[in-house]
Amino acid sequence: MERDLDVLPPIEARELLLEIAPRIGSRADSLANLCGYLPLALRNAASALAERRDIAVKDYERRLSDKKVRLELVDASFSLIYDLLSPTKRKQWCRLSVFPEDFDLNGGTAVLKMARDASSEALSDLVKWSLVDFIRTANSEEGRYRLHDLARLFAESRLESKERDDAKHRLTKHYLKVLSVAEKHYDRGGENIMAGLTLFDREWANIKEGQAWADAMIRNLKKLKAKSDLKFALQMANSYPNYGVNVLALRLHPQERIRWLDTALTAARLMKSLNSEGEHLHNMGLAYADLGEVRKAIEYYDQALDISRKTVDRRGESASLCDLGLAYSALGEVRKAIEYYNQSLAISQEIGDRRGEGACLCNLGLAYAYLGDARKSIEISDRSLAIAREIGDRQGEGAGLSNLGLDYFNLGEIRKAIEYNEKALAISRMIGDRRGEGGHLGNLGLAYFDLGEIRKAIIYYDKALAISSEIGYKRGEGACLCNLGLAYADLGETRKAIEYYEQALAISHQIGDPWIEGENLINFGKAYVALGETDKAIGYYEQSLEIVRKIEDRKNESVALCNLGKAYADLDEARKAIDNFEQALDIARKIEYRRGEGDALFNMSLALDKLGQWPEAIDHAKAALVIFEQIESPEAEKARQKLAEWQG
């Protein structure tokens, strides 16, 4: 009988099915999976199909998706063993059915409601009977326990409701503590971060089960008769999101976080816990921001800020101010964002919150990068990076490195930008920061695009797009689509590029992102120039200028002006073209945007050539060539060829 409760390897399971009922054929693998590779379940399923030839295999598989039908496969066999167990052992085994997957001795001890040694002995007995599996950890005497899926179904069917509720209560309480331990490890920083995330990942199924039970109790409060049950439900539902706020932000999809927080908000309000309500509102804002719903995020941040000020929660006040800054920055109101960052920074420094100070400095540096002040951004980002490393904040370290990568990219130091982004990417992958990983991959794509390695850039953009789509980060998705379009345009696939631009534009309108919209309109203009529709392109450039000037996106203002100049040059309006090139050049020099400076100089040289001003044209082309060579731009070859033509 014990052999019947051990699972077979997939090949042997398939062979057993086909030996009894050859007509199962190609569906043997999927049927074996439904039977959990248990010999007794496999034999029963195959026998049923051999005896009842009127039942189609796929129909039988569909029936097995129902728990009750699957249970029938093993009910008789498990019943024989179950009847041989003592009442105590029966209860112990059935209580373990509340575990969704594997668990350790501590988890088993909590659910069995026993002393640790007694629990270990009880579990050992169940392992001996093959009712529980024990999977030893590599290079260790320790391991984890697990009920086979069909064994879990059987044990669950025999578990009395009172015992089930008690076991679920104990599981919920225990894994809240586990979540708290994981978060504390993470908060300590450094190498502790991985210890916390490893613990969380190992126990994630059980943590999720605990929160789900708390959630179910909140949704059925009217059915809770005892005051103690009501108090327990409220405490658990309120605590789960806050006890793991940082690890959950890394591991949960924003939609799932919103669901948890919605339950927690209900609990906090019923408990009249204003502090908890404020924390949940702030975290709800973060989740909506991750989805690109910035306006909605601001509503939650504002509510959280109001509560933190009422309760004199200075740390909470600082966090809300900082995230309000991020939200307004995403909407293009960078000056307003900086005001919020400065308020937040002052509070963080006042109360000695180094993590908050580092995060705020990181965002402040990014704001100045958006405004085209790369030097100031570098100074501030260096400070944020130093704090992150001091306190062991690996996520903050990755963000600081990414900021510096952006700064050096804008300054034309592409190799340095790649170096910073590769370091940031390694950190994000190590801690499982998917949003960070997507952002760094996208930045690497930008760098390789500027170096003329278009195919390599596309590989990075595709990876970044896949991650942004997976985690629901619409802003990242829009940026990747925009960049992919630009890459395909550079390869001459203009129609394909326009398809990407249209998708990016739709997202920018959906989430109200002026940064993507402004840049994307420039790309549309370039595409229509390539198609010979220069007048239409000029319309796009002018629309872009209106947006980028409003949000003070100086870099793209320079880009739009330069492209507008090229459009007028195509229409043989050289004077008008030169006027736009001069404006683009002035901005590029002010913000030290080296590629923009080179582009403006070179295109101005072409316009001057058309006017017959050859000495000036040659001087501008030479100046452009120096810049292109410094930043390793593929445009350098065009400048060399033109100079050779003029000087030959």
C-alpha positions, 0 to 999 in steps of 0.5 A, a space after each residue: 500500500 505504501 508503494 501506491 502512495 509514492 509518485 511515479 516518474 512521468 515516463 513510468 506513469 505514462 507507461 502504466 496508463 497505456 498498459 491498462 488503456 492503450 486508447 489514452 494515447 497522446 493524452 497520457 501525459 496530461 492525464 498522468 498529471 491530473 492523477 498526480 502520478 500516484 499509482 493507485 490513481 493512475 490505475 483507477 483512471 486507466 481502468 475506468 477508461 478501459 472498462 467504459 469505452 463510451 467515455 472520451 479521454 478528453 471528457 474524462 480529463 475534464 471531469 477530473 478537474 472537479 475536486 470531488 471526481 479526483 477524490 473518487 480515484 483515491 478515496 477507497 485506498 486512502 480510506 483503508 489507511 485512514 481507518 488504521 490511524 488512531 483518532 489523534 493521527 487522523 486529526 493531525 493529518 487532516 489539519 495539515 491539509 490547510 497547507 497549499 504546498 510544502 511547509 517546514 517544521 515550524 509551520 507544521 508545529 504551529 498548525 498542529 498546535 503541539 510542542 516542537 518535539 512532539 510535532 516532529 515525532 507526529 510528522 515523522 509517523 505520517 512520513 513513515 505511513 507515506 501520508 506526508 512526503 519529506 523533501 530533504 534540503 540539499 547539504 542539510 539534515 533539515 527539509 520540508 514536508 508536503 502532502 500529495 495533492 490527492 492526499 490533501 483533497 482526501 484529508 481536507 474532506 475528512 477535516 471537521 469545520 471547527 478543526 479547519 477554522 482553528 488550523 487556518 487561524 494558526 496558519 494565518 497567524 504563523 505566516 504573518 510572523 514569517 512575513 514580518 521576519 522576511 521584512 525585517 531582514 530586508 530592512 536591515 539591508 546588505 546581505 540581509 536583503 537576500 535572506 529576507 527575500 529567500 525566506 519570503 519566496 520559500 514561504 510565499 504559498 503559505 503567506 498567500 494562503 494566510 492572507 487569503 484566509 484573513 481576506 475571506 473572514 473580512 468578507 464574511 464578518 457577519 458570519 463571525 459569531 465570537 468577538 475574538 474571531 472578529 478581532 482576529 480577522 481585523 488584526 490579520 487583514 490589517 497587518 498582512 500588507 504592512 508587515 511585508 511592505 517592501 518585499 511585497 512591493 517587489 514580489 506582488 503584481 500591483 493589482 494583487 497589492 491593491 486587492 490586499 490593501 483594499 481588504 486592509 483598509 476595510 479592517 483599519 477603518 473598522 478598527 478605527 486605526 487612523 495610522 494604519 489607514 494612512 499607511 494603507 492609503 499611501 501604499 495604495 497610491 504606490 500600487 496605482 502609480 506602478 500601474 501608471 494611474 498617476 492621478 488616482 495615486 495622487 488622490 491616495 497620497 493626498 489622503 495619506 498625507 492628511 492623516 499623517 499630519 493629523 497623527 503627527 507621523 513625520 515619517 509617513 508625512 515625508 514618504 507621502 510628500 516624496 511620492 507626490 513629487 514622483 507623481 507630479 514629475 510623471 505628469 510633467 510638473 517637475 518644478 512642483 515635484 521638486 517642491 515636494 521633494 524638498 519638503 520631504 527631504 527636510 523632514 527625513 533629515 530632521 528625524 534621521 530617516 536615512 532611507 527616506 533621505 536617500 530615496 528623496 535625493 534619488 528622485 530629486 536627482 532624476 527631476 534635475 535630469 529631466 530639466 536637463 541639468 545633468 551636472 546637478 543631477 550627478 551631484 545629488 544622485 551621488 549623495 543618494 547612492 552614498 546613503 544607499 550603500 551606507 545603509 545597505 539599501 540595494 534597491 536604492 543603490 540600483 536606482 542611484 546607479 540608474 540615475 547616474 547612467 541617465 546623466 552620463 548618457 545625456 552628457 554623451 559618455 555612453 560607455 560610462 552610462 552602460 557601465 552604470 546601468 549594467 551594475 544597476 541591472 545586476 542588483 535588480 536581478 539579484 533582488 528580483 526587482 522586475 520594474 528596476 530590471 525593465 528600466 535598466 534594460 531599456 536604458 541599455 537599449 538607448 545606449 546601444 542605439 546611440 552607438 549605432 548597434 540597432 539590433 542589440 538595442 532592439 534585443 534590450 527593448 524587447 526584454 524591457 517591454 516583456 517585463 513592463 507588460 508582465 508587471 503592468 507598468 504602463 509607463 515603461 511599456 509606452 517608453 519601450 514601444 516608442 524606442 522600438 519604433 525608433 529602432 525599426 525606423 533606423 533600420 528603414 522599416 518605417 511602417 513598422 515603426 509607425 505601428 509601435 508609435 501608435 501603440 505608445 501614443 495610445 498608452 501615453 493618452 491612457 495614463 496621461 504621460 506627457 513625456 512619452 507623448 512629447 517624444 513620440 510625436 517627434 518620432 512620428 514626425 521623423 517617420 513621415 519625413 521618411 515617407 516624403 510627407 514633410 508638411 505632415 511631419 512639421 505638424 507633429 514637430 510643432 505639437 511636440 514642441 508645445 508639450 515638451 516646452 510645457 513640461 520643460 523637457 529641454 532635451 526633447 525641445 532641442 531634438 524637436 527643433 533640430 528635426 523641425 530644422 531638417 524638415 524646413 531644409 527638405 523644403 528648401 527653406 534654409 534660413 528657417 531651417 538655420 533658425 531652428 538649428 540655432 535654437 536647438 544648438 543653444 539649448 543643447 549647449 546649455 544642458 550639455 546634451 552632446 549628441 544634440 549639439 553635434 546633430 544641430 551643428 552638422 545639420 546647420 552645416 548642410 543648410 549653410 552649404 545650400 546657401 553657398 556659405 562653404 567656410 562656415 559649413 566646413 567649420 560647423 561640420 568639423 565641430 560636429 565631427 569632434 563631438 560625434 567622435 567623442 561620443 562614439 556616434 555613428 553619425 561621425 562617418 556621415 560628417 567625415 564623408 561630407 567634409 571629404 566631399 567639400 574639401 576634396 
